[in-house]
Structures are given as structure tokens and as C-alpha cells.
Amino acid sequence: MKKEEYQKIADTEEYADFESRHNRHLNMLADGDRNIRRQALNEFKKAVNNTKDDKILIYFYRERLCKRLVLCLEDQVEKNRELTIEIITVMIEKAGFEEESQIVLPAIASRMNKTPFAEPSEEVRVQLIELLEVCLEANKDQFVPSLGPISLMLNKAG
């Protein structure tokens, strides 16, 4: 979407309503209680799968949610990391892969770029590699700035 389209979406009453319903969940993602973070992630998972207007969802994801989800990749709870990866995957499939690649790809690479891995769960490591595949299919050009760290990560994962 272009900047003009984004601005039109931001100015709609539907977007304002969507944002007001989900601001609380954004704040819950930073809570110290893992159950509250999981509850917020489950709410976003529902929203991602059930929202009728994808343009509003995509705008919200790119402007507000993506940065918080990248932080959730570092969550101490494996289930929360799994939910985060699921949400990011669905959003990339719906929205494509654009500017958010500048924070998503380095976050994935740093999560798995050390041996022993910062990511202790093998299931989550597999999900992260599958997420990279979704990113690559969505927009291979976004990989160019992060190619070095991603290649190193895949080498260590192999």
C-alpha cells in the first residue's frame, strides 16, 4: 500500500474503532505476567484470523503491532514465542513483506545466530526457519540487507 492509502485508512472511523479495541492488548504484550502476554497474543491471533477488513488489519500490524511482536520473539515462555511466530506468519501471508523486514529478519537471525542457540526450543527454531521461508516467498528483495546474518544463522542451524 502507498502512503496515501495508509493515511486514508488511518483517518477512518473503522480503523479508530479497531485500534481502540486492540490498544489494551498492545499494552498487555509488555506486561510482566506471562499469562497476560499469552492472553494478548491469543486475542491478536483471533483478530488476525477473523478481521473482515484486511486493509485495517495490515495498517495496524505495520504501524503498531509488528514492533511489539518482534519483542515477543524474546519472550521467556515458549508458547508465547510460538503464538508470536504464528501471528507474524499469517500477517506476512496477508500483507506481504515490506519495511517490517528491517526488524523481523534481524530478530530471527539474532535468536538463532549463536551456538548454543538463544532459542532453546527446537520446535520454535523450526518455526523460525519456516517463517524465513514465508518471508522469502513474500519478498526476496527484503533479504538483501540481512543476507549475511541470515546465512550465518542458517549455517549454524544446519
Residue pairs with C-beta under 8 A, 6 or more apart in sequence:
1 9
1 55
1 58
1 59
5 55
6 59
6 63
9 15
9 55
9 56
9 59
10 59
10 63
12 56
14 53
14 56
15 56
15 59
15 60
18 51
18 53
18 56
18 57
18 60
19 60
19 64
22 43
22 44
22 47
22 60
22 64
22 65
25 40
25 43
25 44
26 40
26 64
26 65
26 68
28 36
28 37
28 39
28 40
29 37
29 40
29 41
29 68
29 69
29 71
29 72
30 68
30 71
31 37
31 40
34 75
34 76
34 77
34 80
37 72
37 75
37 77
37 80
38 77
38 79
38 80
38 83
41 72
41 80
41 83
41 84
41 87
42 83
44 65
44 69
44 87
45 83
45 86
45 87
47 57
48 57
48 61
48 87
48 90
48 91
48 94
49 90
51 57
54 94
54 95
57 91
57 94
57 95
58 91
58 94
58 95
61 91
61 95
61 100
62 95
62 98
62 99
62 100
65 91
66 88
66 91
66 100
66 103
66 104
67 103
69 84
69 87
69 88
70 103
70 104
70 107
72 80
72 81
72 83
72 84
73 81
73 84
73 85
73 107
73 108
73 111
74 107
74 111
75 81
75 84
78 120
78 121
78 123
78 124
81 119
81 121
81 124
82 123
82 124
82 127
85 124
85 127
85 128
85 131
86 127
88 104
88 131
89 130
89 131
89 134
92 131
92 134
92 135
92 138
93 134
93 138
96 138
96 139
97 104
97 135
97 138
97 139
97 142
98 139
98 142
101 135
101 139
101 142
101 143
101 145
101 146
102 145
104 135
105 132
105 135
105 142
105 143
105 145
105 146
105 149
105 150
106 146
106 149
108 128
108 131
108 132
108 150
108 153
109 146
109 149
109 150
109 152
109 153
110 118
110 149
111 117
111 118
111 119
111 128
112 118
112 119
112 125
112 128
112 153
112 156
112 157
113 149
113 152
113 153
113 156
114 156
115 156
117 125
117 156
117 157
119 125
119 128
125 157
129 154
129 157
132 150
132 154
135 142
135 143
136 143
143 150
